[in-house]
Amino acid sequence: MCGRYVIEPVDPAIVEMIREINRTKLAEMFTAAKQPPIAGGGEILPSNVVPVVASSKTGEKRVFPMKWGFSRNSGAGRRGTLLINARAETAAEKQTFREAWQKHRCAVPASGYFEWEHDAEKKPGKKYVIRPEGKERVWLAGLYRMEEGIPAFVILTRPADASLAWMHDRMPLMLPDEEVGQWINPEKEPEAIVRNCLTRMRWEQAG
């Protein structure tokens, strides 16, 4: 599961990505639609517009502003809730994600993601920030599509590592640095890259 993640303002690489997306034409389109890209770090929520790495039309690795969540219609043309996650095990089979799985993969830079401890009655308790062992930056594997001329993304999830199962049965699919370029390349087979995802995590209680 991934319903919140965090960008630490002290990470200069991600801060530079934020500056870069705010200088793009896409950023102007988001602002015109009253969804301006984030201006700094902090806790990231669904519907926020954030930096996301994807392949350009010419095959180059680039940073784009994207909105977190695919829009879902609630009937009569009205927009409903956002779809923010997709299961990595079934994305290739689902109509909503099939094309993006093959052609429109992306990587979301973050400083970690949030999860809540739940009691026996499923009530949320303590909040934790989780990141891979030995890393200060996380690459969350995602899929994107265009919605009314602007890009939106979802974060892929997988079964939680045994060390995290006490907290939640799902976790984001996280990529090592060396796999990001392969993941966003539409010529590569995503199934092989998924097998190299990061699973060993560390966590601490969030303030």
N, C-alpha and C positions, 0 to 999 in steps of 0.2 A: 504494500500500500504506500502511496505517496500523496498526501493531501496538503503538505506544507514543506517547503525547503527554505534554506537560508543562504544569503550572500553576505559574507563578512566584508565590511568596507575596507578592512586592512589588506585584502587580497588585491594587489596592484593589477594583476592580469585581468581579473574580472571587472574591476573598476574601469580599466581601459576599454574593455568590450562594451561596457555601458556607454562610455563616451562615444565610441564608434557608432553604435546603433542610433544614438540620438542625433547624429549628423546625416542620417540617410533620408532618402525620399520616402521610404516606408514609414519612418518615424513621423513624418509630416501627415501621412495618411491616417495613422493611428490617432494623432492629435486631433485631426479634423473629425474623426469619429468619436471624440471624447474618451479615448483610451490611450493617453500618452505613455510612452515607455518610462520605466522607473528611472529616477534621477540619481539613485544611490543604492546602497545595500539594504539589508534587513530581512525580515521574514517575507517570503514570497507566497502569495495566495493565488488560487485559481482565478483566472481572468486577467491577472497582471500581465503586462507586456515587458518581456525580458530578453536578454541576449541569448541567442541559440546559434550553434554552429551547424552549418549544412553545406552541401555542395552547390556552387553557383551553376548557371546555365553553361558556363565554359569548363566546368569540372574542377574549379578552384575551391579550396576550403575557405569559407567566409563566415562572418558573423552577421546575423540578421535579427531584427526585432520580431518577436512572435508572441501571440497571445496564448496563455496557457488554458487549454480546453477547447474541445470540439463542440460546436453548438448543436443542441438537439431540439427539434421542433416539438412543441407540446400540443399540436393540433391547430387547425384553422390558421396556419401560417405563423403562429406565435412561437417565440423562442422559449425553450424550457431550460432545464438545468444543463450545466456543462458536463461533458464527458472528459475527465482529466487523466484517466489511466487506461491502459490496455494490457491484457495478459500476454506475455511473450510466448507462452505455449500455444496460444490459439489465434494470435493476430493474423497469421498468414491465411487462416481459414475464414475469418470474419469479413463480411462485405464492407463494413465500415473502415477496416484497416488494411485490407488485402493489397490495394494498390500502393499505399504508403509503405507497407512492409517491404515491397519490392523496389520502389523507386524514390521514396521520399523519407529517408531516415535522417535523424538529426541527433545532436548531442547537446545536452543542457549543462552549462557550467554552474557549479554550486559549491558552497563551503560545507555542505552536509544537508541531511534532511531530518525532519522532526517526526517523532512517533510518540504515542501516549501509551502508558501502561494501563491495562484494563483489569478490573476485578472480575469475579465470577459472574456478576450480573451485567458485564459488558460496559460498566460505567468507567469513563476515562479518569485516570489518576495522574501520576507524575508524567511530566513532559521531558523527553530526551532528545538530544541532537546526536545523530549517528553519522559516521563517516568511515571510509576504509582505513584499516590499520596502516600507519606510516605515511598517510597522505593528508594534506590540508585542503586539497581541491578535489571535487567529485565530478565525474562526467556521467550524468543520467542519460541513459539511452532513450530516445524518443522517436516518434513518427509525426509528420506534419502534413497539412493539406491547405489549400487556399479556400478562404471563405469570403466571398464578396470582395475579392481583390487583395485581401491581406492574409498572411499566414497564421495558422493556429497549430498547436502541437499537443500531443498527449505523452505522458511518461510511461514507459513499459515497466511492468512489474513481473516478479518471479516468486516462487516459493521462498520463504525466509530461510536463511541459514539456521542451523540448529541452535546456535548461540543466541539468536534473536527470537526464537519461536515463543518464548515466554511473554514477549511484548506484542507480537503480531505475527500472523501466519504468512504475510506477504511482505516483500521489500522491493525497492526500485532495482531495476537492472542497471548495474554500474560498470562502466568501461575503464580499463587501464588506459593510460595516456597513449600508448603505442597503437591502440586499436581504434581510436577515434576517427582517423583518416580512412581506415578500412570500412568502418561502420557507415559513414555518410556517403561512401562511394556506391552508386546504384549498380555498378558492374560486379560488385562482390556479393557472395551468398551470405545473407545475415545469419543463417542457422549455425555456420561454423564459428562466427564471431561471438555469438551468444555463449558458446561453451567456454570462452575465455573471460567471462565476466568476473568481477571481484566479489568475493563472498565473506572474507574475514573482516569483521567490523569492530570498531570501538565506539563507545557511547558515554555520554556524561549528561547529568541532569541539566536541563536548560533553565536559565534564570528567568 
